Amino acid sequence: GLIASTVPDLLAPHARRLRLVVLVHLPLDDEPEARALATARAVVTTSEWTRRALLARHPRLAERIRAAPPGVRPAPPAAGSATGDRLLCVAAVTHHKGYDVLVDALATLVGREWTMLCAGTLAREPDLVHRLRDRLTGAGLTERVRLAGPLTGAALDDAYAAADLLVLPSRGETYGMVVTEALARGLPVVTTEVGGLPEALGHAPDGDRPGLLVPPGDPAALAAALIRWLDDDALRARLRRAALARRDTLTDWSVTAALLAGVLKEVAE
């Protein structure tokens, strides 16, 4: 999907010989994408949001475009703390993931008790990492915000288990798998109302959101949401109940595989 949409001239000669299926993670909204998708017997997207985006751009392909959203690995619920002050961000430290917004928001919360663990590679935008470290030093937050680098396996599981709230201030996501990874543990989420993130956050069966949505690129709005979480015991309790209820509605990767297999079977017949 990261390649096919950019190389229609490579796909077109084989469109009659092969039954092409293109997986689209990130819509490009350009002329090469349109020509590439036109060669496919089916197009599979990794979220309903992406499917709708493609339908709006390529209405003639409506019968070919299907969604197979990511699954999530089941996990035990996180215990959570009474004060909810253990914050977690799981994302590469990049501008796109909104780390500058996060640090600016946290700098306004110095009068409250909290800690933040940031799990994600520090290698993609080293200049940004340097600026963030300077900002944290200037705000007196170096002891409260830990840029831990990438965590995997048991270390990442431990980070989720120790957290009270996932914070993901991305400027754009087509889905946001870390949101469902948090919800699989009953962790509420504060994230941005952009792209596929509202879809990943979803709703509990009673319609309640298991978290808070804020505008992207807005440190003040993010800070306000975090203040609500830290200061309002009733809100924390409600969001935790909703997250646990949403946890029970999540599907694992076998469902994703079955959706993809169904598309491939249709194309093969």
N, C-alpha and C positions, 0 to 999 in steps of 0.2 A: 504493500500500500504506500510506502514511502518512496517507492521507485516507479511503480506502474503508471501512476497518474502523470508522470513527467515525460514518459517515453512513448507517445502514441505511434510514432513512426516505426518503432520496434515491434509493437503489438499488431498493428494493422495487417502486415503480410501473413500473419498466422491465424487471423480471426476465423477464417473458414476451416482451416485444418484442425484447430484446437478449440475446445470449449473453455474460453477464458473466464475466470472469476477473479475480480479485483477486490482486495480488502482495503478499505479506506479508513485510515485513522484520522488524518488531518486533511479536510477539504481545502483545495487550493483556489477554487473559483477563478480559473483562467481557461484560455482556449485549448492548451494541450490537455488539461484534465478532461474537458468535454469530449475531445476526440478519443482519448484513451478509454474513457468509460463507455463510449459508443461501440467499442470493439468487444465488450464483455457480454457474456450470456447472463451474468449476474454480478451484482455489486453488494458486498457485505460491509456494513459499517460497524464501528465499535461502540456506538451509542445511538439512542433514538434521536438525540439532538443532531448528530451528524447526518442521520438519515433524512431528517426534515430539512437540513441545510442543503443536501444534495437534491432533494425533491424540488425545492424552490428554484434551484439553479438549472436542473435538468428534468423538467416535468415529463419529457417524452420517455424517460427511463423509469417511470414510476413502478411498472410491473417488475422491474429487475432489481430494485434496491431493497435490501432487507437489513435488519439490525441483529447483531449478536453481541450484546453487552458483556463485558468481562464478568466472570464469576469472582467469588472470594472464598478463601480457605477458612473453614470454621475455626473459631478460636474461643477459649474460655473468657468469660466476662472479666473486665478489669475491676479491681476492688474499689478504686476511687477513694479520695480523701474527703473529710468533712468540709474542708474549706475550698476545695476545687482549685487549688493554686498551682498545680503541676501541669504546665502547658507543654505541648509537643507540636513540632512542625516536621513533617517528613517530606522533603523535596530537595532537589538540587539547589544549591545556593546560586540563584541566577536572578536577573532583573525580571524575567518572565514570571517567575514564581512569586514575585512580590516581596522579596526579602527586605528591600529598602523601605517599603510600606510597613512591614512588620516591625522593623527596628524603630522607625519613627513613632509608631503607635506605642511600642513598649516604653520608649523614652518619656512618655507622658504619664506612665503608671508607676513612677518611682516611689510614690507614697503608699503603695499597697504591697502586700505580701504575695509573691509569686516567683516561680522559676520557669525558664523556658529551655527545653532541649531541642536543638535543631539537628536533624539527622538527614544528611545529604552531602553529595560530593562538593568539595571546595575547589575543584580543579578547573571547572568550566569557565568561570569569569573571575580570575584572581584579583583583578583591579577592584571589582565590586566587593570581594571578601575583605580586601584591605580597607576600603572605605567604611564597610560595616564595622570592622574592628575598631577603627578610629571613632566612629559614632558611638559605639558601645562604651568605649573608654571615656569619652567626653560626657556621657550621660551617667557614668558610674555604675554601669550594668555588667561589667566583665565577670563578676562573680555570680550573676543571676542568669545570664544567657550563655549557653554552651553550644558552640559550633563544633559538633562532634565528628563531622565527616560522615561518610556512608556507613550505615549499619545494616547488617544482613543477618538472616538466620535467627539464632537464639538471642543475639544482642538486640535486634529490632523487635522481636517478640517481648523482650524485657522492657524496652522503651514504651511500647504500647501498654503493657500491663501496669507500669508505674504511673501512667498519665491519668489526668482528669479530663482533658479537653484537647482535641486536635484543632490546630489553627492552620489554615491553608489560604493565604492571601493572593492566590494566582491572578494574573492579568488575563488568563485564558486557559481553558482546558476543554478537550473534547469529551472527557468523562470525569476522570479523577479517581483512580483506583484506591489511593490512600484514604479517601473518604469512606469507602465501603470497608476497607481494612480496619479502620477505627470503629465503624458501626458494628462490625463483626464481634467486637469486644465490648459493645455497649457504651462506647465513648461518644459523647456529643461532639459536634463539629461547628466551628465558626469558619465560614469560607465565603467566597465571593459569588455574587449572583451573575455569573457569566458562563457562556458555553454550556457544557454538559454537567457542570457542578450541581445545579439544583436537581437534576435527574439522579445523580449519584447519591445525593443527600436523601432525596425521597421523602416519604411520609410514613409515620406509624399507621397501623390499620385504622385508628380513630381519626386520621387526617392531620395529626399534629406533626410538626417538623421536629426532627431530632437534632436541631441545631439552629444557628442564626446565619442569615445571609446578609452580606454587606456589599456596597458597590466596590468594584475593583479600583485600585489606585488611590484609595481614600484613607489615609492614616487616621483621620479624626473619626470616621465611621467605624473603623476597625477597633480603635481604642474604646469607643463608646460601647461596642458589643462586648469587649473583654471586661469593661467595668460592670456592665450588667451581669455578666457571668460571675464575677468575683464578689459582687456586693449583694446579690439577690439569692438568698437561700431557696426560696420557693421556685425561682426560675431554674436553678441548677437541678432541683429535684424533678421538675417537670421534664426538662430536656433529657435527663438520665432515664426516666421512665420511657420517654419516646424512643430513645436510642436503643434500649433493650427490646422494645416492641418491634422496632425497625429491624433489629438483628434477626428476628425470627422470620422476616420476609425475604432475606437475602438468599440468593441462589449460588450454588458452587459451580466449578468449572465444567462439570458434566453437562449442565444445562446449556452453557455456551457452546460446548462441543456438539451437542445434539442439534442446536440451531444451525450451526455451520454445516454439519453433516446433512441436514435436511435440504439446505440450499444446493449442496453438491449433488445430492441424489436427484433433485429436480433437474439440474443441468445435464446430468448423465443419462436421463431417460429419453 
